[in-house]
Every structure is written in structure tokens, then in C-alpha cells.
Amino acid sequence: MATKTLDTLGLKCPQPILKVAAEARNLQGGDILEILADCHSFPNDIKAWCQKTGKTLLFCNDDGTGKFTAQVQF
């Protein structure tokens, strides 16, 4: 099991989710992907992507300045 960080800061919808989808091809079951994002729609987008793909959204936190950190388990 590995943990990888994906920095999507500065990217706007739909780019963060497209980057997550591309990175997903490199991950195996049990791996965790941590995503850094500042797109205002990211929390809803990552939740929907996880539901669609069957991945587990461990959390999506807002730091209060419009930056989000999420972890997805594969």
C-alpha cells in the first residue's frame, strides 16, 4: 500500500478530476491518493467521482482559505 500526493492547486474544473482519473491508472487496490486543490467545486466533484468509480473518499477538508485536501482510497 502506497500513498501518493497529487497537487492540482491553480487548476479549475474539470482539470483536478481529470488529473485524479489519470493518476488512478497508476494506483493499486489499497493505495491512497492525497489531492491538494483550490477549485471551489472540488469537494462536490471528488465526491461524485468516488461514487461513480467505487473508490472510497476518506475525507475532504477545507483549510478555511479555499484550499482543500482530500484522500481517496483505491
TORTIKE-653366 format. One record per residue: residue in three letters; x, y, z of N, C-alpha, C, CB in turn; residue number from 1. Coordinates in pm, 1 decimal. Glycine has a CB too. Layout:
BEGIN
{res: ALA	n.u: X	n.v: Y	n.w: Z	ca.u: X	ca.v: Y	ca.w: Z	c.u: X	c.v: Y	c.w: Z	cb.u: X	cb.v: Y	cb.w: Z	n: NUM}
...
# end
This chain:
BEGIN
{res: MET	n.u: 83.9	n.v: -117.9	n.w: 0.0	ca.u: 0.0	ca.v: 0.0	ca.w: 0.0	c.u: 88.2	c.v: 123.9	c.w: 0.0	cb.u: -95.4	cb.v: 0.0	cb.w: 121.2	n: 1}
{res: ALA	n.u: 59.9	n.v: 215.3	n.w: -90.0	ca.u: 138.9	ca.v: 337.8	ca.w: -103.7	c.u: 47.1	c.v: 459.0	c.w: -91.9	cb.u: 215.4	cb.v: 339.9	cb.w: -239.1	n: 2}
{res: THR	n.u: 106.7	n.v: 570.8	n.w: -53.0	ca.u: 34.8	ca.v: 697.7	ca.w: -50.6	c.u: 105.6	c.v: 792.5	c.w: -146.2	cb.u: 27.7	cb.v: 757.6	cb.w: 94.4	n: 3}
{res: LYS	n.u: 28.0	n.v: 854.1	n.w: -233.8	ca.u: 83.3	ca.v: 947.8	ca.w: -331.6	c.u: 8.1	c.v: 1079.2	c.w: -319.7	cb.u: 74.0	cb.v: 891.0	cb.w: -477.1	n: 4}
{res: THR	n.u: 78.4	n.v: 1190.5	n.w: -338.6	ca.u: 17.3	ca.v: 1322.4	ca.w: -335.0	c.u: 9.6	c.v: 1379.4	c.w: -475.9	cb.u: 96.3	cb.v: 1416.8	cb.w: -242.5	n: 5}
{res: LEU	n.u: -107.4	n.v: 1435.1	n.w: -507.5	ca.u: -131.7	ca.v: 1497.7	ca.w: -637.0	c.u: -167.9	c.v: 1643.8	c.w: -612.5	cb.u: -245.1	cb.v: 1423.3	cb.w: -716.3	n: 6}
{res: ASP	n.u: -85.4	n.v: 1734.1	n.w: -662.2	ca.u: -106.2	ca.v: 1878.1	ca.w: -644.4	c.u: -180.5	c.v: 1933.3	c.w: -766.1	cb.u: 30.0	cb.v: 1952.6	cb.w: -624.2	n: 7}
{res: THR	n.u: -306.1	n.v: 1974.9	n.w: -744.6	ca.u: -383.8	ca.v: 2035.1	ca.w: -852.5	c.u: -414.3	c.v: 2182.0	c.w: -822.1	cb.u: -514.5	cb.v: 1957.0	cb.w: -874.5	n: 8}
{res: LEU	n.u: -337.5	n.v: 2241.5	n.w: -733.0	ca.u: -358.2	ca.v: 2381.7	ca.w: -698.1	c.u: -343.0	c.v: 2468.9	c.w: -822.4	cb.u: -259.0	cb.v: 2426.1	cb.w: -588.1	n: 9}
{res: GLY	n.u: -435.0	n.v: 2562.5	n.w: -837.9	ca.u: -432.3	ca.v: 2652.3	ca.w: -952.7	c.u: -512.5	c.v: 2602.8	c.w: -1071.9	cb.u: -291.9	cb.v: 2674.4	cb.w: -994.7	n: 10}
{res: LEU	n.u: -555.4	n.v: 2477.4	n.w: -1068.6	ca.u: -634.8	ca.v: 2422.0	ca.w: -1178.8	c.u: -782.9	c.v: 2437.6	c.w: -1149.5	cb.u: -600.2	cb.v: 2273.6	cb.w: -1202.1	n: 11}
{res: LYS	n.u: -859.8	n.v: 2466.7	n.w: -1249.7	ca.u: -1004.8	ca.v: 2483.6	ca.w: -1234.9	c.u: -1078.2	c.v: 2367.4	c.w: -1299.2	cb.u: -1051.0	cb.v: 2616.7	cb.w: -1297.1	n: 12}
{res: CYS	n.u: -1201.6	n.v: 2348.6	n.w: -1255.8	ca.u: -1287.1	ca.v: 2241.0	ca.w: -1303.4	c.u: -1289.2	c.v: 2240.4	c.w: -1457.2	cb.u: -1430.9	cb.v: 2256.2	cb.w: -1246.2	n: 13}
{res: PRO	n.u: -1273.5	n.v: 2124.6	n.w: -1516.1	ca.u: -1269.6	ca.v: 1989.2	ca.w: -1461.9	c.u: -1128.1	c.v: 1934.1	c.w: -1443.2	cb.u: -1346.6	cb.v: 1897.9	cb.w: -1551.6	n: 14}
{res: GLN	n.u: -1026.1	n.v: 2016.9	n.w: -1456.0	ca.u: -888.0	ca.v: 1968.7	ca.w: -1455.1	c.u: -849.4	c.v: 1886.0	c.w: -1331.1	cb.u: -796.0	cb.v: 2085.7	cb.w: -1465.9	n: 15}
{res: PRO	n.u: -885.4	n.v: 1926.9	n.w: -1208.0	ca.u: -844.1	ca.v: 1844.3	ca.w: -1093.6	c.u: -894.9	c.v: 1699.5	c.w: -1102.2	cb.u: -893.8	cb.v: 1907.5	cb.w: -964.7	n: 16}
{res: ILE	n.u: -1019.5	n.v: 1682.8	n.w: -1141.5	ca.u: -1074.8	ca.v: 1547.0	ca.w: -1150.7	c.u: -1013.7	c.v: 1471.0	c.w: -1267.6	cb.u: -1227.7	cb.v: 1551.9	cb.w: -1165.5	n: 17}
{res: LEU	n.u: -985.4	n.v: 1539.5	n.w: -1375.7	ca.u: -918.0	ca.v: 1472.5	ca.w: -1487.9	c.u: -779.4	c.v: 1423.8	c.w: -1446.5	cb.u: -906.7	cb.v: 1567.6	cb.w: -1609.1	n: 18}
{res: LYS	n.u: -709.8	n.v: 1503.1	n.w: -1365.2	ca.u: -577.7	ca.v: 1462.7	ca.w: -1315.5	c.u: -590.2	c.v: 1342.7	c.w: -1221.5	cb.u: -508.5	cb.v: 1580.6	cb.w: -1242.8	n: 19}
{res: VAL	n.u: -693.7	n.v: 1343.2	n.w: -1137.8	ca.u: -718.1	ca.v: 1229.1	ca.w: -1047.6	c.u: -744.4	c.v: 1103.8	c.w: -1129.6	cb.u: -838.2	cb.v: 1257.5	cb.w: -952.3	n: 20}
{res: ALA	n.u: -828.5	n.v: 1114.6	n.w: -1230.9	ca.u: -861.7	ca.v: 999.3	ca.w: -1315.2	c.u: -737.6	c.v: 945.9	c.w: -1386.1	cb.u: -969.1	cb.v: 1037.4	cb.w: -1418.6	n: 21}
{res: ALA	n.u: -652.3	n.v: 1035.1	n.w: -1432.7	ca.u: -530.0	ca.v: 991.5	ca.w: -1499.8	c.u: -436.2	c.v: 922.1	c.w: -1401.0	cb.u: -459.0	cb.v: 1111.4	cb.w: -1565.8	n: 22}
{res: GLU	n.u: -423.9	n.v: 976.2	n.w: -1281.9	ca.u: -335.7	ca.v: 917.0	ca.w: -1180.5	c.u: -389.7	c.v: 783.2	c.w: -1131.1	cb.u: -318.5	cb.v: 1013.0	cb.w: -1062.3	n: 23}
{res: ALA	n.u: -520.4	n.v: 765.8	n.w: -1134.6	ca.u: -583.2	ca.v: 642.0	ca.w: -1087.3	c.u: -530.7	c.v: 520.0	c.w: -1161.8	cb.u: -734.7	cb.v: 650.5	cb.w: -1102.8	n: 24}
{res: ARG	n.u: -490.4	n.v: 538.1	n.w: -1284.9	ca.u: -438.3	ca.v: 425.8	ca.w: -1364.7	c.u: -307.9	c.v: 370.4	c.w: -1307.9	cb.u: -416.4	cb.v: 469.8	cb.w: -1509.2	n: 25}
{res: ASN	n.u: -237.9	n.v: 451.5	n.w: -1228.5	ca.u: -109.0	ca.v: 410.5	ca.w: -1172.8	c.u: -118.6	c.v: 354.7	c.w: -1031.4	cb.u: -14.9	cb.v: 526.8	cb.w: -1173.5	n: 26}
{res: LEU	n.u: -239.3	n.v: 348.2	n.w: -976.7	ca.u: -256.2	ca.v: 306.5	ca.w: -838.0	c.u: -318.5	c.v: 168.1	c.w: -830.3	cb.u: -342.1	cb.v: 407.2	cb.w: -761.9	n: 27}
{res: GLN	n.u: -288.4	n.v: 99.9	n.w: -721.0	ca.u: -339.4	ca.v: -34.7	ca.w: -699.4	c.u: -435.2	c.v: -34.6	c.w: -581.5	cb.u: -224.1	cb.v: -134.2	cb.w: -675.7	n: 28}
{res: GLY	n.u: -510.1	n.v: -142.3	n.w: -567.1	ca.u: -603.1	ca.v: -155.7	ca.w: -455.8	c.u: -533.3	c.v: -134.0	c.w: -322.5	cb.u: -669.3	cb.v: -292.5	cb.w: -458.3	n: 29}
{res: GLY	n.u: -592.8	n.v: -51.9	n.w: -237.5	ca.u: -536.6	ca.v: -21.1	ca.w: -107.3	c.u: -452.8	c.v: 106.1	c.w: -105.9	cb.u: -453.6	cb.v: -135.5	cb.w: -60.9	n: 30}
{res: ASP	n.u: -405.2	n.v: 149.6	n.w: -222.3	ca.u: -327.6	ca.v: 273.8	ca.w: -229.1	c.u: -415.5	c.v: 392.8	c.w: -191.3	cb.u: -268.0	cb.v: 293.6	cb.w: -370.9	n: 31}
{res: ILE	n.u: -351.3	n.v: 497.7	n.w: -144.0	ca.u: -420.9	ca.v: 621.1	ca.w: -108.2	c.u: -364.1	c.v: 734.9	c.w: -191.6	cb.u: -407.5	cb.v: 651.6	cb.w: 44.3	n: 32}
{res: LEU	n.u: -454.7	n.v: 813.0	n.w: -249.8	ca.u: -416.5	ca.v: 931.5	ca.w: -325.1	c.u: -461.9	c.v: 1053.2	c.w: -245.7	cb.u: -478.5	cb.v: 930.9	cb.w: -469.1	n: 33}
{res: GLU	n.u: -366.4	n.v: 1139.2	n.w: -211.0	ca.u: -398.0	ca.v: 1265.2	ca.w: -144.5	c.u: -396.3	c.v: 1374.7	c.w: -250.3	cb.u: -296.9	cb.v: 1296.3	cb.w: -28.0	n: 34}
{res: ILE	n.u: -505.4	n.v: 1451.2	n.w: -255.7	ca.u: -518.3	ca.v: 1554.4	ca.w: -357.3	c.u: -524.8	c.v: 1690.8	c.w: -291.0	cb.u: -642.7	cb.v: 1530.4	cb.w: -444.4	n: 35}
{res: LEU	n.u: -444.9	n.v: 1784.3	n.w: -342.9	ca.u: -448.2	ca.v: 1923.7	ca.w: -299.6	c.u: -517.3	c.v: 2002.3	c.w: -409.7	cb.u: -303.4	cb.v: 1979.9	cb.w: -270.1	n: 36}
{res: ALA	n.u: -617.6	n.v: 2081.3	n.w: -373.6	ca.u: -694.7	ca.v: 2154.4	ca.w: -474.8	c.u: -744.1	c.v: 2287.1	c.w: -418.8	cb.u: -814.0	cb.v: 2069.8	cb.w: -524.1	n: 37}
{res: ASP	n.u: -770.3	n.v: 2381.5	n.w: -509.3	ca.u: -829.3	ca.v: 2508.4	ca.w: -468.2	c.u: -944.9	c.v: 2549.7	c.w: -559.0	cb.u: -723.3	cb.v: 2617.1	cb.w: -467.1	n: 38}
{res: CYS	n.u: -994.2	n.v: 2457.7	n.w: -636.8	ca.u: -1111.9	ca.v: 2481.6	ca.w: -720.8	c.u: -1236.4	c.v: 2474.4	c.w: -631.4	cb.u: -1120.4	cb.v: 2376.7	cb.w: -839.0	n: 39}
{res: HIS	n.u: -1322.4	n.v: 2575.3	n.w: -639.6	ca.u: -1437.1	ca.v: 2581.4	ca.w: -548.4	c.u: -1532.5	c.v: 2462.6	c.w: -560.7	cb.u: -1513.3	cb.v: 2708.0	cb.w: -572.8	n: 40}
{res: SER	n.u: -1537.0	n.v: 2397.7	n.w: -675.8	ca.u: -1628.2	ca.v: 2284.0	ca.w: -694.2	c.u: -1562.7	c.v: 2149.6	c.w: -660.6	cb.u: -1678.6	cb.v: 2281.2	cb.w: -837.6	n: 41}
{res: PHE	n.u: -1436.0	n.v: 2150.9	n.w: -621.4	ca.u: -1364.1	ca.v: 2026.0	ca.w: -598.7	c.u: -1431.3	c.v: 1932.6	c.w: -498.3	cb.u: -1226.3	cb.v: 2056.5	cb.w: -552.1	n: 42}
{res: PRO	n.u: -1478.0	n.v: 1979.2	n.w: -381.5	ca.u: -1539.2	ca.v: 1884.2	ca.w: -286.2	c.u: -1655.2	c.v: 1805.7	c.w: -347.1	cb.u: -1588.6	cb.v: 1958.8	cb.w: -162.9	n: 43}
{res: ASN	n.u: -1743.2	n.v: 1873.7	n.w: -419.3	ca.u: -1855.4	ca.v: 1803.7	ca.w: -483.4	c.u: -1806.7	c.v: 1714.0	c.w: -596.7	cb.u: -1958.1	cb.v: 1904.7	cb.w: -537.2	n: 44}
{res: ASP	n.u: -1708.2	n.v: 1761.3	n.w: -671.1	ca.u: -1656.4	ca.v: 1684.6	ca.w: -784.7	c.u: -1589.1	c.v: 1555.5	c.w: -739.5	cb.u: -1557.6	cb.v: 1769.1	cb.w: -864.8	n: 45}
{res: ILE	n.u: -1505.8	n.v: 1562.7	n.w: -634.7	ca.u: -1434.2	ca.v: 1441.9	ca.w: -590.1	c.u: -1531.3	c.v: 1342.3	c.w: -527.0	cb.u: -1322.4	cb.v: 1478.8	cb.w: -489.0	n: 46}
{res: LYS	n.u: -1632.5	n.v: 1393.0	n.w: -458.2	ca.u: -1734.0	ca.v: 1303.8	ca.w: -400.4	c.u: -1808.2	c.v: 1229.2	c.w: -511.8	cb.u: -1834.7	cb.v: 1384.3	cb.w: -312.9	n: 47}
{res: ALA	n.u: -1848.6	n.v: 1301.8	n.w: -615.2	ca.u: -1920.4	ca.v: 1239.6	ca.w: -727.5	c.u: -1830.7	c.v: 1140.0	c.w: -801.1	cb.u: -1971.0	cb.v: 1347.7	cb.w: -825.7	n: 48}
{res: TRP	n.u: -1702.3	n.v: 1175.2	n.w: -819.9	ca.u: -1610.6	ca.v: 1085.3	ca.w: -890.2	c.u: -1593.2	c.v: 955.7	c.w: -811.6	cb.u: -1473.7	cb.v: 1153.5	cb.w: -912.6	n: 49}
{res: CYS	n.u: -1579.1	n.v: 967.0	n.w: -680.6	ca.u: -1563.4	ca.v: 846.8	ca.w: -597.8	c.u: -1687.5	c.v: 758.5	c.w: -603.8	cb.u: -1534.2	cb.v: 885.6	cb.w: -452.5	n: 50}
{res: GLN	n.u: -1803.9	n.v: 819.4	n.w: -598.9	ca.u: -1927.7	ca.v: 741.3	ca.w: -608.6	c.u: -1937.4	c.v: 672.1	c.w: -744.4	cb.u: -2050.5	cb.v: 831.6	cb.w: -586.2	n: 51}
{res: LYS	n.u: -1899.8	n.v: 741.7	n.w: -848.4	ca.u: -1908.9	ca.v: 686.1	ca.w: -984.3	c.u: -1810.4	c.v: 572.0	c.w: -1005.7	cb.u: -1883.8	cb.v: 795.4	cb.w: -1088.0	n: 52}
{res: THR	n.u: -1690.4	n.v: 583.7	n.w: -947.2	ca.u: -1585.2	ca.v: 485.0	ca.w: -971.8	c.u: -1574.8	c.v: 377.6	c.w: -863.3	cb.u: -1453.1	cb.v: 555.1	cb.w: -984.7	n: 53}
{res: GLY	n.u: -1649.5	n.v: 393.7	n.w: -754.8	ca.u: -1645.4	ca.v: 295.2	ca.w: -647.2	c.u: -1524.6	c.v: 309.2	c.w: -555.6	cb.u: -1647.1	cb.v: 158.1	cb.w: -705.4	n: 54}
{res: LYS	n.u: -1458.2	n.v: 422.9	n.w: -561.0	ca.u: -1344.4	ca.v: 448.7	ca.w: -471.2	c.u: -1396.8	c.v: 506.7	c.w: -340.8	cb.u: -1240.7	cb.v: 546.0	cb.w: -537.0	n: 55}
{res: THR	n.u: -1316.1	n.v: 498.9	n.w: -234.9	ca.u: -1356.9	ca.v: 546.5	ca.w: -103.5	c.u: -1296.9	c.v: 683.7	c.w: -75.9	cb.u: -1315.2	cb.v: 446.9	cb.w: 5.4	n: 56}
{res: LEU	n.u: -1382.7	n.v: 781.9	n.w: -56.9	ca.u: -1337.8	ca.v: 915.1	ca.w: -17.2	c.u: -1320.2	c.v: 912.8	c.w: 134.0	cb.u: -1439.8	cb.v: 1027.5	cb.w: -62.2	n: 57}
{res: LEU	n.u: -1195.3	n.v: 917.3	n.w: 178.9	ca.u: -1167.8	ca.v: 912.4	ca.w: 321.9	c.u: -1202.7	c.v: 1044.1	c.w: 389.0	cb.u: -1021.5	cb.v: 878.4	cb.w: 346.7	n: 58}
{res: PHE	n.u: -1166.6	n.v: 1154.5	n.w: 325.0	ca.u: -1205.5	ca.v: 1286.2	ca.w: 373.7	c.u: -1177.7	c.v: 1390.6	c.w: 266.3	cb.u: -1130.7	cb.v: 1321.1	cb.w: 504.5	n: 59}
{res: CYS	n.u: -1242.5	n.v: 1504.9	n.w: 283.2	ca.u: -1214.7	ca.v: 1623.1	ca.w: 202.2	c.u: -1228.1	c.v: 1742.1	c.w: 295.4	cb.u: -1312.1	cb.v: 1634.7	cb.w: 77.2	n: 60}
{res: ASN	n.u: -1115.2	n.v: 1800.5	n.w: 331.6	ca.u: -1112.0	ca.v: 1910.1	ca.w: 427.6	c.u: -1084.7	c.v: 2043.3	c.w: 359.7	cb.u: -1007.1	cb.v: 1883.9	cb.w: 533.7	n: 61}
{res: ASP	n.u: -1150.1	n.v: 2146.9	n.w: 410.4	ca.u: -1129.8	ca.v: 2285.2	ca.w: 367.1	c.u: -1045.3	c.v: 2352.2	c.w: 474.2	cb.u: -1267.1	cb.v: 2361.5	cb.w: 344.7	n: 62}
{res: ASP	n.u: -935.0	n.v: 2413.1	n.w: 436.1	ca.u: -847.8	ca.v: 2476.6	ca.w: 535.7	c.u: -895.8	c.v: 2615.8	c.w: 575.5	cb.u: -706.2	cb.v: 2485.5	cb.w: 482.3	n: 63}
{res: GLY	n.u: -1009.1	n.v: 2658.8	n.w: 518.6	ca.u: -1064.1	ca.v: 2788.5	ca.w: 553.5	c.u: -1020.7	c.v: 2900.2	c.w: 460.3	cb.u: -1025.6	cb.v: 2822.7	cb.w: 692.3	n: 64}
{res: THR	n.u: -925.5	n.v: 2871.9	n.w: 371.9	ca.u: -878.9	ca.v: 2973.2	ca.w: 276.7	c.u: -914.0	c.v: 2935.9	c.w: 133.2	cb.u: -728.1	cb.v: 2992.6	cb.w: 289.6	n: 65}
{res: GLY	n.u: -1000.1	n.v: 2834.9	n.w: 118.3	ca.u: -1037.6	ca.v: 2791.4	ca.w: -16.2	c.u: -948.9	c.v: 2682.1	c.w: -72.5	cb.u: -1035.3	cb.v: 2907.6	cb.w: -108.5	n: 66}
{res: LYS	n.u: -860.7	n.v: 2628.5	n.w: 11.4	ca.u: -777.0	ca.v: 2515.4	ca.w: -30.9	c.u: -830.1	c.v: 2388.7	c.w: 34.2	cb.u: -626.7	cb.v: 2538.5	cb.w: 6.6	n: 67}
{res: PHE	n.u: -831.6	n.v: 2282.8	n.w: -45.0	ca.u: -887.0	ca.v: 2155.8	ca.w: 0.7	c.u: -779.7	c.v: 2047.2	c.w: -2.1	cb.u: -1007.5	cb.v: 2114.8	cb.w: -86.1	n: 68}
{res: THR	n.u: -791.0	n.v: 1956.3	n.w: 93.1	ca.u: -708.6	ca.v: 1835.6	ca.w: 94.1	c.u: -804.7	c.v: 1718.1	c.w: 103.0	cb.u: -604.2	cb.v: 1835.3	cb.w: 213.8	n: 69}
{res: ALA	n.u: -791.1	n.v: 1625.8	n.w: 10.6	ca.u: -877.1	ca.v: 1507.3	ca.w: 10.0	c.u: -789.4	c.v: 1383.7	c.w: 2.3	cb.u: -978.2	cb.v: 1511.0	cb.w: -108.5	n: 70}
{res: GLN	n.u: -841.5	n.v: 1274.1	n.w: 58.2	ca.u: -775.2	ca.v: 1144.6	ca.w: 42.5	c.u: -875.7	c.v: 1044.6	c.w: -10.4	cb.u: -714.0	cb.v: 1095.4	cb.w: 176.6	n: 71}
{res: VAL	n.u: -831.7	n.v: 972.6	n.w: -113.7	ca.u: -913.9	ca.v: 869.8	ca.w: -177.1	c.u: -839.4	c.v: 737.3	c.w: -166.8	cb.u: -945.5	cb.v: 905.7	cb.w: -326.8	n: 72}
{res: GLN	n.u: -911.1	n.v: 634.9	n.w: -119.7	ca.u: -850.9	ca.v: 501.9	ca.w: -112.3	c.u: -895.5	c.v: 419.5	c.w: -231.4	cb.u: -888.4	cb.v: 430.9	cb.w: 19.9	n: 73}
{res: PHE	n.u: -799.8	n.v: 354.9	n.w: -294.9	ca.u: -826.5	ca.v: 272.8	ca.w: -413.2	c.u: -837.9	c.v: 127.1	c.w: -376.2	cb.u: -717.4	cb.v: 291.5	cb.w: -517.6	n: 74}
# end
